[in-house]
Amino acid sequence: MRRYRLLILTLILGGIAAVLFLISQTQLHFEQSSREYLVEINRLTNALSMDDDSAGALLPQMKRVKNYDWLPAVADAQEISAFFSGAGMVKDYKVMPIYRGGTLSGYARFAYTPEQDSLYLLVKTAALSVALITLAAVGMLIYVERKILKPFNRASRLPEELAKGKLGEGLKEEKNRYFGRFIWGLDMLREALSDERQKRLSLERDRKTLVASLSHNIRTPLAAIRLYAGALYTHLYQTPEKQEECAHLIEDKAVQIEGLVNEIIKSSSEAISEVQINNRDFYIADFMREIRNSLTAQLEQRHILFTMSCDENRLVHGDPDRLTEVIGNIVENAVKYGDGGAIQIRCALEEGHELIRIQNTGRPVDESEMASLFNSFWRGANAKGQSGNGLGLYISRLYLRQMEGELSAEILENGMAFILVLKIS
């Protein structure tokens, strides 16, 4: 804003300088105009001092002096007074004495046009025009500052406030409508984020309460299992029938605990299934081009060789936003569990579906773990020492199935491959 106000000040000073320049040029022209008609009168005076004929021949050449009147020196006092007072004159005039042979012969009254009035009017109009244009420009700039720049600056701070989690204070609605929808939209976003935060906090509280309750309920069957196990360990039950009955009771309590654990898992992943999927048609090559731009810089920083071949622009059906999350999850796993050598993405058309194959080099999971690979909260043996919660692949398959697609995995000789299947439109 400081630079903008400096621009306004510069414009004002420039307008003032232009007006002063016009006034100075007017004064210069006035001086030149005055000298010009005096020069012409002097020439005619000199000509009249010689004879009337030479003055009459010279008069048509004059630009400022149009005519002259003659008064003999022998005129009476009344005629001389009227002559000098400009009787009968409309224009500007000047009286000059005419001497011939060293004797006063009479008086010549020259009517001239200084043209100062028209020039003054012209320059005055120009100066006024410059002043009005400057004022209009300054007024427009001030209007833009107050009605556009200031509201925009206020609105531009809101995304930063939202990013910091400050959702309480909204924007005051402006009287002008330049940013009406923009401000209204930002305020709606703030309200939506605030509502979402409240829902999330409420859901988190309910979830914690549920998990705490279920965890507390586990203690009862767990205590019974410890009791029965202690009885078997200490040979409290001597007969095979009692021992078998005790084993069945332990199994029943284990099944009860398993059900409670499943409820905890369900309550923890419940929000995942509630994520809205907005399926639509889009071109896969255009979409993958954006993915390439996003991944290239990230993988180059990790010195991972990254290649992609998705050039055929087929129309597919799905949610591009969720598909971006899926690819991000898989590539993140490839970076985390691969050997950092290479990651390759290829697209192909197969049996009426679009296949996106993402593979990486490194140690694959064991064959025995493949059945659990897409389970929630499951982590393989190669995840030791790596952060994570075991939900990435579970969520990715859930999203793809809601897009009418599928996600599968394949063990390679030196790495892993994940195949994303999308519906062709």
N, C-alpha and C positions, 0 to 999 in steps of 0.2 A: 504493500500500500504506500510505502514511503516513496518508491520510485514513481508510482502513479501520480501522487501529489506533486512530485517534482516535475512531472510532465505538464500538469495543469499550470504550475507556476511559470514554467518555460513558455507555455502558450500565451499566458497573460503578458509576460515581459516582451515577447515577440510582437504581440499586437500593439503594445504601447510604443515600441521602437518603430513599427511601421507607420503609425499615426504621426509621430514626431518627424520621421523622414519626409512624409508628404507635406507637413507644415513647412519644413525648411526649404523644400523644393518650391513651394508656393511663394515664399518670401523672395527666393532667388529670381523667380520669373517676374514677380512684381517689380523688383529693382531693374531687371532688364527691360521690362515694358516701359517703365518711367523714363529711362535713358533713351529709349527709342523715339518716343514722341518729342522729347526735348531736342534731340538731334535734328528731327525733321523741321521743327519750328525755327531752329537756328539757320538751317539751310534756306528756308523760305524768307527769313528776315534778311539774310545776306542778298538774296535775289531781289527783294523789294527795295533794298537800298540802292540797287543799280537801276532797275526799271520794273514797271508792272508786267510787261510782256514776259520777261524771263521767269518771273514768279508764276504767272499763269501757265506757262509751258511745263514748269516743274511740279505743279500741284497734282496732276493725275498720277505721278509716280509715287506720291506719298501713301503710306499704309495707314498711318494714324491720323494725320491732319486731313480733313475732308474739304474744308473751305476756310476763307478768311474774310473779314469785313474791314473796310478802310474808313478812317476818320482823319480829315485834314487837320493840320496843327492850328488853323485859324478858326476852328469851331468854337462856339461859345461855351461857357462853363457848364451849362445845363446839358448840352449834348455830350460833353466830355464825361460828365458824371454818369449819365445813362449808359454811355459806351463802356466805361470801366466796370459798371455794376452788372453788365451782362444782360441788358435789356433785350428781350427777344431771343435769347440763347436757350437752347434745350440741352445741349451736350456740354461737356467740360470745355473750358476756353482759357486762353492765356493772351494778355495784351502786351505787345512789344512796341517800343518807340522805333520809328524808322528815320534814319538820318541819311540825307543825300548831300554830298559835297560839304559835309561837316555841319549842316544845318538841319534842325528838326523839320522833317517834311510832314509827318503825321503819325498816326497810330494804326497798327494792324492787330485785329483781334482774331486769333486762330481757334477754330473749333476742332477738337481732337477726341479720339476715342482711346482711352488707355487700355481697354479690354481687361481691366483688372476684375471687374464684377463677374464676368463669365468664367474666368480662370479660377477666381476664388470659389465660385459656386461649384465648379467641377471638382476642385481639390477637396472642398468641404464634403461633397457627396462621397468622394472616394474614401476620405478619412472616416466618415461616419459608417460607410459600408464595412471597412476593415474593423472598426470598433464593434459593429453589430455582429459580424462574422466571428470575431474573437469571443464576444460574450456568448454567442450561441454555442460555439465549440466548447467553451469552458462550462457552460450550463449543461451541455450534453455529457461531458466527462464527469461532472459532479453527479448528474442523474445516474449514469452508469455505475459510479462508485457506490452510491447509496442504495440503488434499487437492484443491482446485479452483483457487484463484487462483494459488498459486505454480506448480503444473504448467502452468497456462495461460500465465502470464507467461514461463516458460521456453520453452514451445512457440511463443509469439508472436514470439520473437526469431529463430526459425529462418528464416522467409521472408526477413527482412532479410539474414541471413547468406548465404542462397542467392543473393539478388539481387547480393550483393557477390562471389559466386564462391567463398565459403568452404564447400566441400563435404566437407571431411575429417571433421569432428566431428559425430556424430549426437546424438540425445537419449537420455538414460537412461530405460529403461522404468520407469514408475511401478507401484507395487503396486496402487493403486486403479485401477479400470477406467473412471472417468468420461471420461478422454481417451485411453483405450487405443487405439481405432481411429484417432482423430485423430492421436496421436503416431506410431502405426505407419504411417499414411498419409504423414505428413510425412517420416518417415525413409525410406520407400520412394521418395518423390519425390527426396529427397537422393541416395539410391543410384542412382536412374535418371538423374538429372542428372550424377552423377559418372561413371557408365558411359558416358553419351552424350558427355561431354567427352573421356573417354579414347578412345572410338571416333573422335570427330571429330579429335582430335590425331593418332591413328594414321593415319586416312585422309588427313589433311592432309600428314603426313610422306610417305606412299606417293605421294600426288599430286605433291608437290614433286619427289620422286625421279623419278617418271615424266616430268614436264614437263622436268626438267633433262636426263634421258636423251634424250628426243625432241628437245629443243632442241639438244643436242650433236650428234645424228644429222643435223640439218639442215645443219650446217656442211660436211659432205662434199659433198652435191650442190650446195650453194651455191658452194663453192669451185670445183667443176667448171664450173658455169654461168659464173662470173667468168672462168675460164680460157678456155672456148670463146668467150665474148663478146669477150674481149681478142684472141683469135686472129682473129675476124672483123673486129674494129675495126682491127687492124694489117695486115689483108690477108695473113695468114699462109697461108691456103688460097686458092690462085689459081683452081682449077678449080671450076665450078658444082657438080660432084658432091661435092667435099669440103665446099664451103660448105653444101650441102643436108644432108650427113651431120652437120655440126656443128650445124645448126639443129635436126635431129631429136634430137640428144643433149641440147641445151638443153631441148627440150620434155619429154623423158623425165625429166630432173632436176627440172623444174618440177612435173611430175605427182607425182614422189616427194615433193617438198617439200609439195605440196598434201595428200598422204595423211598426212604427219606432222603438219601443222597440224590436219587433221581429227581426228587422234587426240588432240592436245592439247585441242581444243575438247570432244571427247567426254569426256575425263577430267575436264575442268573442270566440265561440266554433268551428270556421271553421277549425282551425289547428288540432283539435281532430280527425275529420273525415279523415284528410289527413295522419294520422299515418299509416305507412306501416305494414301490417300484413303478416308474413311469416309462412304460415301454412305448417305443415309437420306431419308425423306420429311419435309418441313417446309412451313409456310405462308409464301408469299412476302411477303405484306403485313406480317405480324408481323416477319419478318426485315428487310425494308426499313425498317420503322419504327425499328429499332435502328441501321441504317446512317444514317438521316437524323439521328438524335440525335447520332451520332458525328461526322458531317461538318459539321453546321450551324455548330457553334462554330468549327471549324478554318477554314472558308471565310469566316465573318464576320470573323475576325481579319485575313484577307487582303483584305477588302472585295470579295469575289467574290459576285455574285448567284447564289444557289443555290435551285433549285426541284426538287421531286420529286413525281411522280404515280404512286403504286403502291398503290391503295386496294382492289383486288379480291383477296381472300385465297384464291388458288388453291393447291392442294397440288402441290408440285414435288419432284423427286428430285435429290439432290446432296449435297455436303459443305458445310454452312454456313460452317465455319471457313475452308476454302479459297476459297469464294466471296467471303468478306470480304476475303481477301488480293487476289483478282483485282480487285474493285471498288476497293480501296485503290490498287493499282498504276495502274489506268486514271485514277482521279481525280488521283493524284499527277502523272501525265504531263500531264493537262489543265491543272493548275496550272503545271507547269514550262514547257510548250511553248505554252500558250494565251496570250491577251492579258490575262488577269485580269479579263475582263468578266463572263462568265456561264458556269455549268455547270448542265446540266439532265439529270435522270434520269427516264425514263418506262418503265412496264411495260405490256405488252400481250400478248394471246393471239393467236397466229397459227399456223395449220396444225398445231394440236395441240401447240404448244410455247410456253413462256413466254419472251418476249423482254424483255430489260432493255437499254434504249438509253441510253448515256451520251454526251452531246455537249457540246462546249465551243466558245467563240468564239476566233478567232485564226487565224494563218497555218497552213494545212494542209501536210502533206508533199507533195512533188511526185508527180505521177502515176507517174513512172518508178520511184519508190521503194516503191510499194505492194507489189510482189512480194516485197520483202525485209523488210517491216515486222515480220513475226513470226519472223524468223531470230534465232538466238542470237548475241549479241555484235555485233549490227548496230545502228548509230545513223545517223539521217538527217542531212541537211544542216542542219536547224534545231536540231540538238543541240549546235552549236558553243558553247563557253563554259558548258555545263551539265554537272553531274556525272552519272555513271551508267555502267553497264556493258553496256547493250543486252540485258539478260536479262528485263526486266519483262514485256513482251508475249509473249515466247517461253514463259515460265513460266505466264503466265495462260492461254494457249491450251492448253498441256499439261494444266493442271489441269482445264479445262472438258471437254476430250476424255475425260479419265478419269472425268468425271461423266456421260458419254454426251451431252455438249453440244458447243457450238462457239463460237468467237470470231471475229468478222470486223470489218472497218473500212470506213468510208465517208468519202470526201472531200466536204465541204460547201462552199458558196460562201464562207463566212467561218468556217471551223473544221473540226473533225473529229468523227466519231461512231463509237463502238464498240458493237457489238451482241452481247450475251451471250445465247446460246440454251441454255435448260434444258429438261430432259425433264419433262413433266407426268405426275404419278402417277395 
